[in-house]
Amino acid sequence: RIVQNKVLAEVTDDEVASKVERKIASDIRFRLAKAFLLPGKSYDAGKAGEALNDAVKYDNENVECVMELAKLCIKENNLGDAQQHALKLLTIDENNTEASLMIADIMFRKTEFKAAVYHLQQMLIKQPDNYEVLCRLISVLWRSGTLTDAKLYLQRARRSHARVIHAAGYNYCKGLYFALASDPAKAIQFLNLARRDGEWGRRAIEQMILIYLNPTGVPMWEETEEIREDAGEAIRVIESLLREAPMHPRTEYHEVLQCYSDMLTRSKTKIDQVAHTCLKINERHKNFVPALLCMATAFMLNKQIPKARNQLKRISKLPYDPEFASDFENAYLMLSSIYIRTKKFDLALQLCKRCLEHNKSCGKAWEDMGLIMEKETSYKDAAEYYEKAWGFDCEASAPVGYKLAFNYLKAKEFIKAIDVCYKVLAKYPKYP
């Protein structure tokens, strides 16, 4: 860097040579920044940011530098600067999809759901078969409580060209939609069509594993001590999926998925091993939220509630990161359930609301709020919350439907109670 500064000083009068050397100076600082961003003891976000800013000063059209600087700003939760850098990228290249998605991501982080949805919709109007944008839109619509609006954009993608039904990206988007719409069978059907693809295969397999881990939507920490009837089959399928080509090289997140699979056995030995594995992951990658949540789940299954609570409190103090959105939300909900058990309803309610700030479609958060109101004998309010929980779960949960009907009954809303009972029995004739 020092040598390059001397070279720059010598060519200030030569415009062509100066431009070349400034690009070289920008590249040197970019590589220096990347070194500071490597995980481990050398990681230094401050020095990386300084190097990237210098790189952009020397070459303000260096797309790689501006993109890395925007990503660093997002990581450091400096959303204002991140948005400016993303907009700058679009002035350099108006068709930069990654920059456009970054702007939508920043809006989402600010919980500006309508703005994020509008931004993604405009991108899809220009290119309806941009599956990267489409899957992001489906996620944002779900989190904003308007998942059904995604059907229109899936239909437009379907009509965009004749062979779209064979496109892995399209099938992934369809699978994601059905997974979020509480239809695991259809989700698996479409994700299966995308799982061998080089670009979409890893995401498809990860989503499939999440479905096999939890096909009913009931959190693992709330399930009974009895082993699921299909646990053996689920474990076999998950282990097979983890061995498939798109899952290589394996990541720490894949280790966590394997841990959840091990916990399906309900074996205390396996659960203890899971806690130890998660501890090792956290030593390598401090505050890795999926591992912390998995460890808390293991403690919950082993009835070590204080240990679980400590890990969950640790997660709740970390800044929310959309990359691990479901893990953060599950951590809030697990901690909320602990507080409900100990009758700390105010703390539980705060966590449910915190979850809903980021995901208005979170049926479990609405359900827990209904449970709190029910315990406080406020049956009308409880029914309102259970109604939202049932609706956002696409009326697929019999237990939530039962709770809704029961609270309608308590609130003297007899007709509504009967209607819900008919709906539950139509789907689950033998319930309860």
Solvent accessible surface area in square Angstrom, and as a share of the most:
residue,aa,sasa,rsa
1,R,130,0.47
2,I,127,0.65
3,V,110,0.63
4,Q,16,0.07
5,N,61,0.31
6,K,129,0.55
7,V,46,0.27
8,L,20,0.10
9,A,71,0.55
10,E,143,0.64
11,V,31,0.18
12,T,97,0.56
13,D,146,0.75
14,D,72,0.37
15,E,148,0.66
16,V,114,0.66
17,A,31,0.24
18,S,21,0.14
19,K,129,0.54
20,V,78,0.45
21,E,33,0.15
22,R,94,0.34
23,K,98,0.41
24,I,75,0.38
25,A,0,0.00
26,S,0,0.00
27,D,61,0.31
28,I,41,0.21
29,R,7,0.03
30,F,22,0.09
31,R,147,0.54
32,L,60,0.30
33,A,0,0.00
34,K,89,0.38
35,A,46,0.35
36,F,48,0.20
37,L,34,0.17
38,L,105,0.52
39,P,124,0.78
40,G,57,0.54
41,K,212,0.90
42,S,65,0.42
43,Y,75,0.29
44,D,49,0.25
45,A,20,0.16
46,G,56,0.54
47,K,108,0.46
48,A,0,0.00
49,G,11,0.11
50,E,111,0.50
51,A,3,0.02
52,L,0,0.00
53,N,68,0.35
54,D,37,0.19
55,A,0,0.00
56,V,17,0.10
57,K,149,0.63
58,Y,51,0.19
59,D,22,0.11
60,N,87,0.45
61,E,117,0.52
62,N,29,0.15
63,V,58,0.33
64,E,114,0.51
65,C,0,0.00
66,V,0,0.00
67,M,18,0.08
68,E,31,0.14
69,L,6,0.03
70,A,0,0.00
71,K,86,0.37
72,L,12,0.06
73,C,14,0.08
74,I,18,0.09
75,K,139,0.59
76,E,95,0.42
77,N,97,0.50
78,N,65,0.33
79,L,26,0.13
80,G,42,0.40
81,D,58,0.30
82,A,0,0.00
83,Q,43,0.19
84,Q,121,0.54
85,H,36,0.16
86,A,0,0.00
87,L,86,0.43
88,K,65,0.28
89,L,1,0.00
90,L,35,0.17
91,T,114,0.66
92,I,58,0.29
93,D,62,0.32
94,E,140,0.63
95,N,123,0.63
96,N,21,0.11
97,T,48,0.28
98,E,83,0.37
99,A,0,0.00
100,S,11,0.07
101,L,12,0.06
102,M,14,0.06
103,I,4,0.02
104,A,1,0.01
105,D,29,0.15
106,I,0,0.00
107,M,30,0.13
108,F,14,0.06
109,R,54,0.20
110,K,76,0.32
111,T,58,0.33
112,E,79,0.35
113,F,13,0.06
114,K,181,0.77
115,A,39,0.30
116,A,0,0.00
117,V,17,0.10
118,Y,134,0.51
119,H,39,0.17
120,L,0,0.00
121,Q,40,0.18
122,Q,67,0.30
123,M,32,0.14
124,L,5,0.03
125,I,104,0.53
126,K,178,0.76
127,Q,93,0.42
128,P,40,0.25
129,D,42,0.22
130,N,21,0.11
131,Y,30,0.11
132,E,46,0.21
133,V,0,0.00
134,L,1,0.00
135,C,10,0.06
136,R,75,0.27
137,L,0,0.00
138,I,0,0.00
139,S,33,0.22
140,V,7,0.04
141,L,3,0.01
142,W,48,0.17
143,R,22,0.08
144,S,20,0.13
145,G,23,0.22
146,T,58,0.34
147,L,20,0.10
148,T,94,0.54
149,D,72,0.37
150,A,0,0.00
151,K,100,0.42
152,L,78,0.39
153,Y,18,0.07
154,L,11,0.05
155,Q,94,0.42
156,R,86,0.31
157,A,0,0.00
158,R,100,0.37
159,R,166,0.61
160,S,43,0.28
161,H,82,0.37
162,A,93,0.72
163,R,164,0.60
164,V,0,0.00
165,I,75,0.38
166,H,120,0.54
167,A,25,0.19
168,A,18,0.14
169,G,2,0.02
170,Y,10,0.04
171,N,5,0.03
172,Y,16,0.06
173,C,0,0.00
174,K,40,0.17
175,G,0,0.00
176,L,14,0.07
177,Y,15,0.06
178,F,33,0.14
179,A,23,0.18
180,L,30,0.15
181,A,16,0.13
182,S,43,0.28
183,D,45,0.23
184,P,47,0.30
185,A,78,0.61
186,K,95,0.40
187,A,0,0.00
188,I,33,0.17
189,Q,107,0.47
190,F,36,0.15
191,L,0,0.00
192,N,67,0.34
193,L,113,0.56
194,A,0,0.00
195,R,38,0.14
196,R,174,0.63
197,D,47,0.24
198,G,81,0.78
199,E,116,0.52
200,W,13,0.05
201,G,0,0.00
202,R,63,0.23
203,R,74,0.27
204,A,0,0.00
205,I,0,0.00
206,E,32,0.14
207,Q,32,0.14
208,M,6,0.03
209,I,0,0.00
210,L,72,0.36
211,I,17,0.09
212,Y,56,0.21
213,L,11,0.05
214,N,55,0.28
215,P,46,0.29
216,T,104,0.60
217,G,53,0.51
218,V,59,0.34
219,P,17,0.11
220,M,20,0.09
221,W,21,0.07
222,E,72,0.32
223,E,41,0.18
224,T,95,0.55
225,E,125,0.56
226,E,138,0.62
227,I,99,0.50
228,R,52,0.19
229,E,185,0.83
230,D,66,0.34
231,A,2,0.02
232,G,53,0.51
233,E,93,0.42
234,A,4,0.03
235,I,29,0.15
236,R,140,0.51
237,V,25,0.14
238,I,0,0.00
239,E,61,0.28
240,S,41,0.27
241,L,8,0.04
242,L,3,0.01
243,R,161,0.59
244,E,25,0.11
245,A,84,0.65
246,P,27,0.17
247,M,0,0.00
248,H,101,0.45
249,P,111,0.70
250,R,103,0.38
251,T,52,0.30
252,E,43,0.19
253,Y,53,0.20
254,H,0,0.00
255,E,52,0.23
256,V,1,0.01
257,L,2,0.01
258,Q,40,0.18
259,C,6,0.04
260,Y,31,0.12
261,S,0,0.00
262,D,29,0.15
263,M,0,0.00
264,L,4,0.02
265,T,38,0.22
266,R,41,0.15
267,S,42,0.27
268,K,132,0.56
269,T,90,0.52
270,K,80,0.34
271,I,5,0.03
272,D,64,0.33
273,Q,100,0.45
274,V,2,0.01
275,A,17,0.13
276,H,105,0.47
277,T,44,0.26
278,C,0,0.00
279,L,86,0.43
280,K,92,0.39
281,I,0,0.00
282,N,16,0.08
283,E,120,0.54
284,R,143,0.52
285,H,78,0.35
286,K,153,0.65
287,N,51,0.26
288,F,11,0.05
289,V,6,0.04
290,P,1,0.00
291,A,0,0.00
292,L,0,0.00
293,L,7,0.03
294,C,0,0.00
295,M,6,0.02
296,A,0,0.00
297,T,3,0.02
298,A,0,0.00
299,F,26,0.11
300,M,8,0.04
301,L,25,0.12
302,N,27,0.14
303,K,126,0.53
304,Q,66,0.29
305,I,40,0.20
306,P,76,0.48
307,K,102,0.43
308,A,0,0.00
309,R,69,0.25
310,N,90,0.46
311,Q,29,0.13
312,L,0,0.00
313,K,77,0.33
314,R,78,0.29
315,I,0,0.00
316,S,17,0.11
317,K,164,0.70
318,L,33,0.17
319,P,96,0.60
320,Y,38,0.14
321,D,39,0.20
322,P,22,0.14
323,E,130,0.58
324,F,41,0.17
325,A,8,0.06
326,S,59,0.38
327,D,18,0.09
328,F,3,0.01
329,E,9,0.04
330,N,54,0.28
331,A,1,0.01
332,Y,1,0.00
333,L,4,0.02
334,M,0,0.00
335,L,5,0.03
336,S,0,0.00
337,S,9,0.06
338,I,1,0.01
339,Y,19,0.07
340,I,9,0.04
341,R,135,0.49
342,T,75,0.43
343,K,158,0.67
344,K,102,0.43
345,F,35,0.14
346,D,106,0.55
347,L,76,0.38
348,A,0,0.00
349,L,37,0.19
350,Q,115,0.51
351,L,15,0.08
352,C,0,0.00
353,K,107,0.45
354,R,77,0.28
355,C,0,0.00
356,L,17,0.09
357,E,100,0.45
358,H,23,0.10
359,N,2,0.01
360,K,87,0.37
361,S,6,0.04
362,C,14,0.09
363,G,6,0.06
364,K,34,0.14
365,A,0,0.00
366,W,34,0.12
367,E,23,0.10
368,D,2,0.01
369,M,7,0.03
370,G,0,0.00
371,L,51,0.25
372,I,1,0.00
373,M,25,0.11
374,E,40,0.18
375,K,105,0.44
376,E,84,0.38
377,T,92,0.54
378,S,36,0.23
379,Y,56,0.21
380,K,135,0.57
381,D,59,0.30
382,A,0,0.00
383,A,4,0.03
384,E,91,0.41
385,Y,51,0.20
386,Y,0,0.00
387,E,90,0.40
388,K,95,0.40
389,A,0,0.00
390,W,11,0.04
391,G,43,0.41
392,F,57,0.24
393,D,38,0.20
394,C,59,0.35
395,E,61,0.27
396,A,31,0.24
397,S,27,0.17
398,A,7,0.05
399,P,61,0.39
400,V,5,0.03
401,G,0,0.00
402,Y,118,0.45
403,K,58,0.25
404,L,3,0.01
405,A,5,0.04
406,F,68,0.29
407,N,0,0.00
408,Y,15,0.06
409,L,96,0.48
410,K,95,0.40
411,A,31,0.24
412,K,152,0.65
413,E,62,0.28
414,F,107,0.45
415,I,128,0.65
416,K,97,0.41
417,A,6,0.05
418,I,88,0.45
419,D,71,0.37
420,V,10,0.06
421,C,59,0.35
422,Y,152,0.58
423,K,98,0.42
424,V,10,0.05
425,L,84,0.42
426,A,83,0.65
427,K,111,0.47
428,Y,83,0.32
429,P,105,0.66
430,K,189,0.80
431,Y,63,0.24
432,P,143,0.90
